[in-house]
């Protein structure tokens, strides 16, 4: 369990005792970040001394210091590497009131590109604070890797600026630009994508987590008028206007396997995220990264399906499999038949099935198939559904899997 957390003033007094908290820049960060850090720590689950926690993007170690004092669990830290890579290392935090420094090693890697250097199901808790908004390309990879290294039922605690905060609405009314400014340090030093509560919650839920708690909180680090802060608190207390305060704080619990799912309200060109980690594509929750081209949005009949057009393709992870299976509804055909073919590499299987019928077609994989396999679906006749649905439709696929 957590030890009783200090108030912000007590936390600041403790943190300034570290030798590395010196200089104008870090002092400013300390003054603006302590309230946010403590609010995040309020969401941490109760853990015992045998539990293991990981703080990602730990620099400049302000939360690390508070975790060391107020969280009884063992703590590991990692730092974000830039695109040129980084090196692992060791650091010690020296405090004026502690007889011995806090020594620990850290790993340095890129959160959205690298495989995290930890075994599966290692941690009870992972924390990522004020970082997800800096990721420039693929935060889903971060969710995937954290899911992988969390124990079943483990927790992921996140904080990030709220794109719906009143400060941004005020800027709009003043005809000011609300987008974050450029940074001279790099594009990962600026805020590349801020979130609103509902989309952050959805992003986690489609990637194997249950969101246990999500809230927005006032943060004194955001500099705007006192009267607007009062209005923000009043609005946030009303059910019709919640979610307008400065920072999103969220605790999610791992409930499913690691995934790569890209909600269409957050990601454009989703098929360009070529993350292939499953030998099964079930349209009830299919990872969009494995649907390469030619698929429409999911429809819930039930079962859940995605229509193809005349040409579609998907990619599956292959690990010694010999057969590919496709379950689909054939839709409309010519003269009562639907014909087409399934292609992988240089092999193909033709199908000829009745219109408006459910079918399962099996296809033998090429003997030289390696780590992944791309499957193509080609229909000879692609009608439209009618005046209210003019899409060219092929197959309504519910499941693709390897055996």
Secondary structure as UniProt FT lines:
FT   HELIX           8..15
FT   TURN            16..17
FT   TURN            19..20
FT   HELIX           24..42
FT   TURN            49..50
FT   STRAND          52..56
FT   TURN            59..60
FT   HELIX           62..70
FT   STRAND          74..80
FT   TURN            83..84
FT   STRAND          89..93
FT   TURN            96..97
FT   STRAND          102..109
FT   TURN            111..113
FT   TURN            120..121
FT   STRAND          123..129
FT   HELIX           132..134
FT   HELIX           139..149
FT   STRAND          150..162
FT   TURN            163..164
FT   HELIX           166..173
FT   TURN            174..175
FT   TURN            187..189
FT   HELIX           197..205
FT   TURN            206..208
FT   STRAND          209..217
FT   TURN            220..221
FT   HELIX           226..237
FT   HELIX           239..241
FT   STRAND          247..254
FT   TURN            264..266
FT   HELIX           270..272
FT   STRAND          280..282
FT   TURN            283..284
FT   HELIX           288..290
FT   STRAND          291..295
FT   STRAND          299..300
FT   STRAND          304..317
FT   STRAND          323..329
FT   TURN            335..336
FT   STRAND          337..344
FT   TURN            345..346
FT   STRAND          347..354
FT   TURN            355..356
FT   STRAND          358..364
FT   TURN            367..368
FT   STRAND          372..379
FT   STRAND          384..386
FT   TURN            387..388
FT   STRAND          389..392
FT   STRAND          396..402
//
